[in-house]
Amino acid sequence: MSIKKLLEIWERQGQLQRKTKTYTMTIPLYDAARIKALATMYAPASEEDIITQLVSAALDELESQLPYVQGDKVAALDEQGDPIYEDAGPARRLAELTAQFLHEGQGRHD
């Protein structure tokens, strides 16, 4: 999800409903003040909603910036019949580890 899309959601005051995991974290006071300001601006979003959605948007943005590294295996053919090679870079590794950890955490809510 892009930050632009996130702002659109907040403007509509829509909240994403997902399974969650609880984390305890410490953030700088300035960032905490900005989170509180956003929650005030986009009520009824809570500070926790703002943090959750910002983390999701940041992870989506980070994932989109991971470089493609051409692997050795042909994954598909394009419209002209040219090979498209599997991604052997960090994006693939992130997807594999995400799937693994998601599978391990299915059904558990912290």
Secondary structure, 3 states (H helix, E strand, C coil): CCHHHHHHHHHHCCCCCCCCCCCCCCCCHHHHHHHHHHHHHCCCCCHHHHHHHHHHHHHHHHHHHCCCCEEEEEEEECCCCCEEEEECCHHHHHHHHHHHHHHHHCCCCC
